Amino acid sequence: MMTSLDALFERLEGMPVPEGYKVEIVEGVIAMSPQEATHWEIIRRIVRALDDTFGMDAKVFSDVRIDFPGHLNGFCPDVAKLRDGAQKTAEGRWRHQDVEFVAEVISKGTAANDYGPKKAAYALAEVPVYVIADPYQGRCHIHTHPKGDDYATETKVAFGDDMDLTDTVVGLTLATADFPRD
């Protein structure tokens, strides 16, 4: 019997998930990880930069389910920005086709997913800009130009240097000087 993402998430809703944990489904596997202070500080700074650039009415989310291409991929990106005019589906969810930007902040338990299957799914979904902020390495990995299940371009930026996203759909420079390290 084939299990759907909706069925898996329905089961999850009935389970006791510890407070402060993020739950998502990556390639059919339930992934649960704690959100640490460092993790949240980086997310908050990215969201703030997007809000400052696009305004409070922009569709910018954290930890909201979006289904992505591949086998049972129901992700809750740390930060996702949708294009102007994005509308929810009849089921009340956002469409991956409307996602312009995703940022994932690495935690010890999620690093393999963020660098592997999630990166592949974001590329397949043709998300134009995917940023991985890694507080253990002290750098960000900016992935652009999706091609198949990978990105043609990767730029590494050390924490402390600005991320120049001005030539992307995001069109901003994101400061990383205050990104904390783990």
PyMOL commands that set and color helices and strands:
alter all, ss='L'
color gray80, all
select helices_A, chain A and resi 5-13+37-54+96-98+111-115+117-124
alter helices_A, ss='H'
color red, helices_A
select strands_A, chain A and resi 21-26+29-34+60-61+66-68+73-75+79-82+94-95+99-105+129-134+139-147+150-158+163-164+173-174
alter strands_A, ss='S'
color yellow, strands_A
deselect
rebuild
show_as cartoon
